[in-house]
């Protein structure tokens, strides 16, 4: 393979990665745990946190804090999974380059 073809292939791969990354960043990911729901964008920024206060009593504050953490982790796992699905194929190609 000549150098020009290799460069073209690398540029195409870079465009593909950027396109998929942009698609991922525009998606939203919801995490749920009990009466807590969090919403993140693909940039891992929290957009909202919703609590079903009908199910909440004052004794539940410590538990609520734990549920927020669990719901957040649930959303982050979904983001990571989607990144792996869309960009994982490139990690093996770029393994020696980065």
VEXDREN-2710 file (C-alpha; in Angstrom, 1 decimal):
% VEXDREN-2710
k/r/px/py/pz
1/UNK/0.0/0.0/0.0
2/UNK/1.4/3.4/-0.9
3/UNK/1.7/6.3/1.4
4/UNK/-1.0/8.3/-0.3
5/UNK/-3.6/5.5/0.0
6/UNK/-2.6/5.0/3.6
7/UNK/-3.2/8.8/4.3
8/UNK/-6.5/8.7/2.5
9/UNK/-7.6/5.7/4.6
10/UNK/-6.5/7.5/7.8
11/UNK/-8.4/10.6/6.9
12/UNK/-11.5/8.6/6.1
13/UNK/-11.2/6.9/9.5
14/UNK/-10.8/10.2/11.2
15/UNK/-14.0/11.6/9.5
16/UNK/-15.9/8.4/10.5
17/UNK/-14.8/8.7/14.1
18/UNK/-15.7/12.4/14.3
19/UNK/-19.2/11.7/12.7
20/UNK/-19.9/8.9/15.2
21/UNK/-18.7/10.9/18.1
22/UNK/-21.0/13.8/17.1
23/UNK/-23.9/11.4/16.8
24/UNK/-23.1/10.0/20.3
25/UNK/-22.8/13.5/21.8
26/UNK/-26.2/14.5/20.5
27/UNK/-28.0/11.4/22.0
28/UNK/-29.5/11.4/25.5
29/UNK/-29.1/8.5/28.0
30/UNK/-31.5/7.9/30.9
31/UNK/-30.6/6.2/34.1
32/UNK/-33.2/5.0/36.6
33/UNK/-33.1/3.6/40.1
34/UNK/-36.3/3.3/42.2
35/UNK/-37.9/6.8/42.2
36/UNK/-34.9/8.6/40.8
37/UNK/-34.4/9.3/37.1
38/UNK/-31.4/11.1/35.6
39/UNK/-30.8/12.2/32.0
40/UNK/-27.4/12.8/30.4
41/UNK/-26.2/13.8/27.0
42/UNK/-23.4/11.9/25.2
43/UNK/-20.9/14.4/26.5
44/UNK/-21.5/12.9/30.0
45/UNK/-23.3/16.1/31.2
46/UNK/-26.3/15.7/33.4
47/UNK/-29.3/17.4/31.8
48/UNK/-31.9/16.6/34.5
49/UNK/-32.6/14.7/37.7
50/UNK/-36.2/13.8/38.5
51/UNK/-37.4/12.5/41.8
52/UNK/-40.9/11.0/42.3
53/UNK/-41.6/12.9/45.5
54/UNK/-44.9/11.1/46.0
55/UNK/-42.8/8.0/47.0
56/UNK/-40.4/10.1/49.2
57/UNK/-40.5/10.7/53.0
58/UNK/-38.1/12.7/55.1
59/UNK/-36.6/9.4/56.3
60/UNK/-35.6/8.6/52.7
61/UNK/-33.0/11.3/52.3
62/UNK/-29.9/9.1/52.8
63/UNK/-31.5/6.5/50.5
64/UNK/-32.3/9.1/48.0
65/UNK/-28.6/10.2/47.8
66/UNK/-27.6/6.6/47.1
67/UNK/-30.3/6.2/44.4
68/UNK/-29.0/9.3/42.7
69/UNK/-25.6/7.8/42.6
70/UNK/-27.0/4.5/41.3
71/UNK/-29.1/6.2/38.6
72/UNK/-26.2/8.3/37.5
73/UNK/-24.0/5.2/37.2
74/UNK/-26.7/3.5/35.2
75/UNK/-26.7/6.3/32.7
76/UNK/-22.9/6.4/32.5
77/UNK/-22.8/2.6/31.7
78/UNK/-25.3/3.2/28.9
79/UNK/-23.1/6.0/27.5
80/UNK/-20.0/3.9/27.7
81/UNK/-21.8/0.9/26.1
82/UNK/-22.9/3.1/23.2
83/UNK/-19.4/4.6/22.7
84/UNK/-18.0/1.0/22.6
85/UNK/-20.6/-0.1/20.1
86/UNK/-20.0/2.8/17.8
87/UNK/-16.3/3.5/18.2
88/UNK/-14.9/0.2/19.5
89/UNK/-14.0/-1.0/16.0
90/UNK/-11.5/1.9/15.8
91/UNK/-9.7/1.2/19.1
92/UNK/-8.1/-2.0/17.8
93/UNK/-7.0/-0.2/14.6
94/UNK/-5.5/2.7/16.5
95/UNK/-4.1/0.6/19.3
96/UNK/-0.5/1.0/18.1
97/UNK/-0.9/4.6/17.1
98/UNK/-2.0/6.1/20.3
END
